[in-house]
Amino acid sequence: MEGVQLVKPSQVKEEAYLEYIKEWQASEEEIIPHASISKSKNYDEQIDIWRKEEQGIGIPEGWVSGSLFFLVNGEEKVLGAVHIRHKLTEPLLKRGGHIGYGVRPGERKKGYATEILKLSLNEARNLGINEVLITCDDDNPGSYKTIESNGGVRDPEDAEENGVLIRRYWIR
Ligand SMILES: CC(C)(COP(=O)(O)OP(=O)(O)OC[C@H]1O[C@@H](n2cnc3c(N)ncnc32)[C@H](O)[C@@H]1OP(=O)(O)O)[C@@H](O)C(=O)NCCC(=O)NCCS
């Protein structure tokens, strides 16, 4: 896809990030990935938090390190975000997997999630992850179509959480 790229948080301007989050908040939807929600009101401090989380510093017990990227266009507008978990844990094996992504409400159905996942697979490979697990709720066709068009092969074993069926896909 022309004109869009995945960048590290440090390459995103504070204004563009805040505008992105504001749109999610206005939609009253849960912001995904959760890792893209800032914990600090100070943006530079937040960039540092994300950098540390990538090294496994300051994350809760039992959590794994992860890398956050934003999808931006040529005008530096933030279109979506992706969080790549470096390792799987028992809970992530069931729900969460390696890669979680979201596209801002106003920019959906334009192919951005498909592009985010495609670019994320390169990043995962750079991180040494060769078998990528991606999970999605059975009632989220936008997400499972994204996974399937990126070569996701459904694991015969689904998971379940709070009565919701969770599809589990592998990309090798
Ligand atoms: C799911 C989500 C990431 C899809 O993003 P998107 O940018 O709209 O997806 P794309 O434009 O790349 O579309 C991918 C495919 O899904 C289809 N699709 C997208 N949204 C859809 C919807 N609400 N219902 C049905 N199909 C949908 C598209 O038509 C496309 O199908 P195609 O490959 O056959 O053409 C986005 O809706 C989102 O951020 N949702 C909230 C967070 C979330 O659910 N993240 C995934 C967690 S696993």
The ligand as an SDF file (V2000), in Angstrom:
LIG
                    3D

 48 50  0  0  0  0  0  0  0  0999 V2000
  -11.0030   -5.2800   13.0770 C   0  0  0  0  0  0  0  0  0  0  0  0
  -10.3350   -4.0380   12.5050 C   0  0  0  0  0  0  0  0  0  0  0  0
   -8.8830   -4.0120   12.9330 C   0  0  0  0  0  0  0  0  0  0  0  0
  -10.4430   -4.0720   10.9660 C   0  0  0  0  0  0  0  0  0  0  0  0
   -9.7800   -2.9420   10.4500 O   0  0  0  0  0  0  0  0  0  0  0  0
  -10.0180   -2.4150    8.9620 P   0  0  0  0  0  0  0  0  0  0  0  0
   -8.9120   -1.4580    8.6570 O   0  0  0  0  0  0  0  0  0  0  0  0
  -11.4000   -1.9370    8.8330 O   0  0  0  0  0  0  0  0  0  0  0  0
   -9.8240   -3.7620    8.1220 O   0  0  0  0  0  0  0  0  0  0  0  0
   -9.5590   -3.8640    6.5600 P   0  0  0  0  0  0  0  0  0  0  0  0
  -10.0730   -2.6370    5.8820 O   0  0  0  0  0  0  0  0  0  0  0  0
   -8.1410   -4.2340    6.3260 O   0  0  0  0  0  0  0  0  0  0  0  0
  -10.5260   -5.0620    6.1730 O   0  0  0  0  0  0  0  0  0  0  0  0
  -10.1460   -6.4120    6.2570 C   0  0  0  0  0  0  0  0  0  0  0  0
  -11.2910   -7.2610    5.7390 C   0  0  0  0  0  0  0  0  0  0  0  0
  -12.3470   -7.2840    6.7110 O   0  0  0  0  0  0  0  0  0  0  0  0
  -13.5410   -6.7780    6.1700 C   0  0  0  0  0  0  0  0  0  0  0  0
  -14.1800   -6.0200    7.2260 N   0  0  0  0  0  0  0  0  0  0  0  0
  -13.6730   -4.9460    7.8810 C   0  0  0  0  0  0  0  0  0  0  0  0
  -14.5280   -4.5590    8.8310 N   0  0  0  0  0  0  0  0  0  0  0  0
  -15.5760   -5.4020    8.7730 C   0  0  0  0  0  0  0  0  0  0  0  0
  -16.7900   -5.4970    9.4940 C   0  0  0  0  0  0  0  0  0  0  0  0
  -17.0850   -4.6520   10.4930 N   0  0  0  0  0  0  0  0  0  0  0  0
  -17.6630   -6.5030    9.1680 N   0  0  0  0  0  0  0  0  0  0  0  0
  -17.3700   -7.3640    8.1870 C   0  0  0  0  0  0  0  0  0  0  0  0
  -16.2160   -7.3260    7.4580 N   0  0  0  0  0  0  0  0  0  0  0  0
  -15.3570   -6.3380    7.7480 C   0  0  0  0  0  0  0  0  0  0  0  0
  -13.1220   -5.9380    5.0070 C   0  0  0  0  0  0  0  0  0  0  0  0
  -14.1380   -5.8270    4.0510 O   0  0  0  0  0  0  0  0  0  0  0  0
  -11.9530   -6.7300    4.4820 C   0  0  0  0  0  0  0  0  0  0  0  0
  -12.4340   -7.8630    3.7800 O   0  0  0  0  0  0  0  0  0  0  0  0
  -11.7300   -8.3750    2.4560 P   0  0  0  0  0  0  0  0  0  0  0  0
  -10.3220   -8.7530    2.8380 O   0  0  0  0  0  0  0  0  0  0  0  0
  -12.5720   -9.5140    2.0580 O   0  0  0  0  0  0  0  0  0  0  0  0
  -11.7620   -7.2160    1.5250 O   0  0  0  0  0  0  0  0  0  0  0  0
  -11.0600   -2.7380   13.0240 C   0  0  0  0  0  0  0  0  0  0  0  0
  -12.4370   -2.8540   12.8120 O   0  0  0  0  0  0  0  0  0  0  0  0
  -10.7930   -2.4380   14.4910 C   0  0  0  0  0  0  0  0  0  0  0  0
   -9.8330   -1.7650   14.8370 O   0  0  0  0  0  0  0  0  0  0  0  0
  -11.6630   -2.9420   15.3860 N   0  0  0  0  0  0  0  0  0  0  0  0
  -11.5210   -2.7750   16.8210 C   0  0  0  0  0  0  0  0  0  0  0  0
  -10.2830   -3.4720   17.3420 C   0  0  0  0  0  0  0  0  0  0  0  0
  -10.2060   -4.9320   16.9730 C   0  0  0  0  0  0  0  0  0  0  0  0
  -11.2210   -5.6300   16.9340 O   0  0  0  0  0  0  0  0  0  0  0  0
   -9.0020   -5.3930   16.6900 N   0  0  0  0  0  0  0  0  0  0  0  0
   -8.7310   -6.7710   16.3450 C   0  0  0  0  0  0  0  0  0  0  0  0
   -8.4600   -7.5430   17.5720 C   0  0  0  0  0  0  0  0  0  0  0  0
   -8.1350   -9.2510   17.1740 S   0  0  0  0  0  0  0  0  0  0  0  0
  1  2  1  0
  2  3  1  0
  2  4  1  0
  2 36  1  0
  4  5  1  0
  5  6  1  0
  6  7  2  0
  6  8  1  0
  6  9  1  0
  9 10  1  0
 10 11  2  0
 10 12  1  0
 10 13  1  0
 13 14  1  0
 14 15  1  0
 15 16  1  0
 15 30  1  0
 16 17  1  0
 17 18  1  0
 17 28  1  0
 18 19  1  0
 18 27  1  0
 19 20  2  0
 20 21  1  0
 21 22  1  0
 21 27  2  0
 22 23  1  0
 22 24  2  0
 24 25  1  0
 25 26  2  0
 26 27  1  0
 28 29  1  0
 28 30  1  0
 30 31  1  0
 31 32  1  0
 32 33  2  0
 32 34  1  0
 32 35  1  0
 36 37  1  0
 36 38  1  0
 38 39  2  0
 38 40  1  0
 40 41  1  0
 41 42  1  0
 42 43  1  0
 43 44  2  0
 43 45  1  0
 45 46  1  0
 46 47  1  0
 47 48  1  0
M  END
$$$$
